[in-house]
Amino acid sequence: MAKKTIITAAVTGAWPKKENNPNVPMTPAEIADDVYACWKAGAAIAHLHMRDDEGNGTMDTAKFEETVNLIHTKYPDCDIILNLTTSGDIHADDELRVAHVKKLKPEMASYDCGSMNWLHSSLFLNTPKFLTDCGLLFQETNTKPEIEAFDPGMIGNAAYYLKKGVLKAPLHFQFCMGCANGIPGTMKNLIFMKETAEELIGKGNFTWSCFGVGHSALEMLYGAVALGGNIRVGMEDNVMYAKGQLAESNVQFVERAARVIREFGNEVATPAEAREILGLTK
């Protein structure tokens, strides 16, 4: 039986705007339509950020609720897994960052496992208290943490919180490759991240996915598939489909990922298969 590979579509993020690419979805309606189109193209998970009325990243619970409700009501056949960010606005306080998780109880949500400088201009703070409170909240809401690791130290943090019971095995990592101030997106580094997780968490105790920002995108796409991982694509990470070519849609990224997966001899995981792989119970 061919291996199943999960595609996550990160459709908007907190940064790119229409002036960067006019095809970036911004409103709840645009995001909902894009999520459905990506699901039709093969995405099993949608990683969602929200934008305010000026197009800036926001953690407004009402925006999350409106978007989630639109997906469920406008597209009742869509069984995509919704993965809601907890880091869509670096200025949001800890309570606001998880308010939508408390209310909506999503199947998945992001868990950024450490602090870092962000884009050379600000601090992305994920304090020990926030990570502890967030991990315990996710257990209460039956939400699977997507552990976003921007460097190997964050894998070490995850191992600590696993030992303390804040996180529960099996873990799921998103290796964030090529982000400013994070680990560069190279095959050598991706192998290092995978081997670090195997050493600290243990083989069989985690699943993983990765994405590459900018010029590292294709290397990480091919690398993840070759190394047995899963893949995230979308305009959160890249507004360019190729050098000098703006992406026409998030679907374009999903379709390319699906082609790579099939050419390698794997199969694109359905949402039901992704739920089984990740141990989701909802």
C-alpha angles and dihedrals in degrees: 000000000000118000116257116232121198121223118204118196113210096191107181119356122188101284122046116082135188091272089060092047123350089213096065109117112234112162125065090252093050092047093048092050091048093049090053092049091049090050090053088051094052110277113143095185132040116202107206134205124172132224129210122229091277091052097254123135113270139178092210106153091209091059091052091047093049093049095046091048091049091053092050098043102036094042108030091165092060110103096176117147112248116220111188121202122236092193107058095124123031089204094059116105123238094262094052091047091065102028092100091050091055091050103037101030094209123201090242138013134177121264111191102203102210147002127272145163108271124217090335090282112073145018124261101205123198103163125197089251093052093048091048094047092043094051093049091046091053089055090052093049094041089239119154111229116230098210106215109205117190093176138007092266089068089058087055089052090052090052089053094050090046089055091049093050094246088116126036127215137277091057126197119216131197107200105211105208128189098010117147108273091007130098113300117254104250132131090244090056094044090054088048092052092049093047091047090055091048090052098044102033101025132242111284092023096091146031123211146200132179144194134197125218121223117329092006094061099097094040089055092044093054092038095053093051092046093049094049098255134122129254141233122201136168148097094295086074103027134015090184120077092195136348108306093359122106115218113256093209144333087261088067090061093046092050092052091049090050091051092051092049093051095043088054089055098255128116128237109251118237118223089258091052091046090053090054093047092049096040095240114168103191 
